[in-house]
Amino acid sequence: LRSSPAEYRLTLEGVAGLTTRVDPLGGTLARRSRTAAKRRVAEALAGALGAAAGDLLLTIRCLWTVGGEPAAHSATYLPPQMEGRAEEFLAAASPTGPAGLPTAFQVEVRPPPPAVARSLRLNAGETAATVTVRFEEATARRAVVALAIAVLRSDLFRIVVESGCLGQ
């Protein structure tokens, strides 16, 4: 996936055998900073996690580097019932999320919010790839356990989505 002035959007809901990989194009991805705090989030985001508007949700924000330069910004949101598993999410080794069953994956290429653009040293209006992954329980109940949103500098990453179901 390469960014351009065009908008790209890919959503795969519940595709069996879905695997994703974010490749920093031969560089080494390292987490530079991590903060965890309870925050109020947008109503749509709270609703996606099964929380009420105005609820404080545990939010884990990270800045990732490649070759010492800012490369990605991630935010993982946990609903209140998942706060007991915060360590698992805090230990995530990738900006696209923790362990869990990914059930929805979306990629958009667009300018990120201004604060994220500044942290990634992007110019005003410059695009980045925004990857959103929803994680659910593997049980029949399939409750949402986390939502991870990563903004990746498009010039530093390749995003690969594979499924054994495609082409069958």
Buried (B, 14 or more C-beta within 10 A) or exposed (E): BEBEEEEBEEEBEEBEEBEBEBEBEEBEBBBBEBEBEEEEBEEEBBEBBEBEEEBEBBBBBBBBBBEEEBBBBBBBBBBBEBEEBBEBBBEBEBBBBBBBBBBBBBBBBBBBEEEBBEBBEBEEEBBBBBBBBBBBBEEEEEEBBBBBBBBBBBBBBBBEBEBEEEEE
